[in-house]
Amino acid sequence: MDKTVGPSEMILQIGPQHPMLFGPWRLNVKLRGETVVDSEIEMGYIHKGIEKILENKTYLQGITIMDRICYLEAMTNEEVYVGCVEKLAGIEVPERAQYIRVIIEELSRIQSHLLAMGEYAEFVGFVTMFMYTIRDREDLMSLIDSLTGARVTHSFLRYGGVKDDLPDGFKEDAKYVFGNLRKAVDKYEELFSTDSIYKARTKGVGVLTADVAKDLGVCGPPLRATGFAFDVRKDEPYLVYKDLDFKVCTHTDGDVYARVQVRLDEMRESMHIVEQCLDQIPNGPIFPENTPYGKRSPVMRVPPGEVFHRVEAPRGEMGMYMVSDGSDKPYRVKVRGPVYPTLQTLPPLIKGVQVADIVAIAGSMDTCTSEVDR
Amino acid sequence: MDANSIISSLTGKFPEDIYDASVESDIRIVAKVKPENVVEVCRYLKEDLSFGHLCCELGADYPDRNEIETVYIIGSYDHPVVITMKALLPRDNPEIESIVAVYWNANWYERETYEMYGVKYLNHPDLKPLLLPEELHGEWPWRKDYKGFPNKTARNLV
């Protein structure tokens, strides 16, 4: 961004700490009156060097580190790391364990969308909504807690299986929570679709077309809101997703309103997936019997090789490239988070909009600085 | 389009530049590319083979071979194949042409690889550090022989 300002122009620095921002990052915007002329993002305020840390941790320790990339996506982050190692080492996951993984990952997708929507509603001036979503999310967190033993950083997956089996009465608990949550999601949709001020602030704001979104590398709900159905669960199925009946939620408008609508639909679809899993889940072991790697084996050597694996995180495509040199630690790990390309698109997207709309557009992207900085 | 036809199309178009190409599975291809022509190869991948989705771009350090790899992982919105393409660069002076002109979102990936590994991307629109503070610039901290920052930790300042 050119830092020289002309007449009636100014540079406004938003961040690194600001109520609108979800984690520390800085947005420098050049304004002419209320209109954005140019903008620039500065990152790196919470760079943790997680990829370098992973190179110095054994494979079992790595699971714990992966949780810390972003606590909302903790389960899918674990899944991509564990999936890489399973591909490299050729470990088969028993079917029951695969179902449990799908259940917990879909539950975590719902809670991520709930928090994202609450935060976003707060950004556009709808603070009560945040209280609603946080309240309804709490039941879900207890459900996740009952399975994994932790609310946010679970460390639940193991190479070839999961840590624990489903607790007694999990199906009934899930049915009860989903009953309430379905009503809540319907209520959110009604609130969003009947509020004229909200619609005036979000409809037609921050529009992305499918071609532009693909060109910019956007993934996840912002891409699906443009009408293009790209979902790793469908296009490159992992676990048991190919046996499950679900649809990829899309919307055609590509604006802020559509992105929220896609998340609402995805929450319903995730509940549908979890219910199917609970009906179909077979009995059996949750850990392979003939494996050279014990469930808590501290030392585990993975054959040399390299692999790229990707899963669908709540925010989009989560990929990982891993190189193993045959030792008990990965040689190189690259985390390809979904927010990393999405956040880059903010400067072209907010060009020419009003200052108040920056917040709506950035909020609807559901970005996470912790994941970008890693 | 399946993996085998993609590989034969790619090696047929660039017999000199693409080498060690192989099919790992139905949906994964690996190949190596000569650094000089990486932009033309990427443009061909995007425009003719519909690899429109740059999953990521990264660096990897191999001190025993005295090489730094730039790895391009490129997927598609139309078919499920993902190609992992590597360019090998000398470790003492890694330089390669930037692919931002082809894949817009390579911008931050290249800035990150530059600050972490010291790979210089030529013709990049704005090549400057993305994540690291200024005082770490030039240390290339993700190279394997990096020993930490002994003079820059809080313990040594006190």
Interface residues (C-beta under 8 A of the other chain):
Chain A: M43 G44 H47 G49 E51 K52 K214 D215 L216 G217 C219 F228 F230 D235 E236 E306 F308 R310 E317 G319 Y321 V323 Y331 R332 K334 R336 Y340 P341 Q344 T345 D373
Chain B: I27 R28 G52 H53 L54 C55 C56 L58 A60 D61 V71 I73 Y77 P80 V82 T84 Y103 W104 N105 N107 W108 Y109 P129 L130 L131 L132 P133 P141 W142
